[in-house]
């Protein structure tokens, strides 16, 4: 979800009713035993069931549709370097440009992630204490 969510960020997930989600929200979905936070691009009905079409901010293609039962909650806040912010919606021009560049330039995306890790951004000490891989994201759930 670069540039919105970086490795080491702590995201807060808020439970809300499925019909309260809107295009542009970042949802947390369960898929194949993994958790995935991606921005909602559209909400569609397939075989009389609500599905979400999502895509990462720096990914060129949409994900396969997620059934509404796979939706765990909405990303309500992102904590990085002691500061808390909400995921931008609509995405700023700067964010769209950075997302497009990271989407289309694998080398620059790799370099950005490398420098991010070297800079000590995020909560690396917390990851080390909990023995978590540094490239993961910590989820915090609220009601």
Secondary structure as the mmCIF struct_conf table of DSSP 4:
data_model
#
loop_
_struct_conf.conf_type_id
_struct_conf.id
_struct_conf.beg_label_comp_id
_struct_conf.beg_label_asym_id
_struct_conf.beg_label_seq_id
_struct_conf.end_label_comp_id
_struct_conf.end_label_asym_id
_struct_conf.end_label_seq_id
TURN_TY1_P TURN_TY1_P1 UNK A 2 UNK A 4
BEND BEND1 UNK A 5 UNK A 5
TURN_TY1_P TURN_TY1_P2 UNK A 7 UNK A 8
STRN STRN1 UNK A 10 UNK A 14
HELX_RH_3T_P HELX_RH_3T_P1 UNK A 18 UNK A 20
TURN_TY1_P TURN_TY1_P3 UNK A 23 UNK A 24
STRN STRN2 UNK A 26 UNK A 31
TURN_TY1_P TURN_TY1_P4 UNK A 32 UNK A 33
STRN STRN3 UNK A 34 UNK A 46
TURN_TY1_P TURN_TY1_P5 UNK A 47 UNK A 48
STRN STRN4 UNK A 49 UNK A 55
TURN_TY1_P TURN_TY1_P6 UNK A 57 UNK A 58
BEND BEND2 UNK A 60 UNK A 61
HELX_LH_PP_P HELX_LH_PP_P1 UNK A 62 UNK A 65
STRN STRN5 UNK A 66 UNK A 67
HELX_RH_3T_P HELX_RH_3T_P2 UNK A 68 UNK A 70
STRN STRN6 UNK A 71 UNK A 80
TURN_TY1_P TURN_TY1_P7 UNK A 81 UNK A 82
STRN STRN7 UNK A 83 UNK A 85
HELX_LH_PP_P HELX_LH_PP_P2 UNK A 86 UNK A 88
BEND BEND3 UNK A 89 UNK A 90
HELX_LH_PP_P HELX_LH_PP_P3 UNK A 91 UNK A 92
HELX_RH_AL_P HELX_RH_AL_P1 UNK A 93 UNK A 104
HELX_RH_AL_P HELX_RH_AL_P2 UNK A 106 UNK A 119
TURN_TY1_P TURN_TY1_P8 UNK A 120 UNK A 120
BEND BEND4 UNK A 122 UNK A 122
HELX_RH_AL_P HELX_RH_AL_P3 UNK A 124 UNK A 129
TURN_TY1_P TURN_TY1_P9 UNK A 130 UNK A 131
TURN_TY1_P TURN_TY1_P10 UNK A 134 UNK A 135
STRN STRN8 UNK A 138 UNK A 142
#
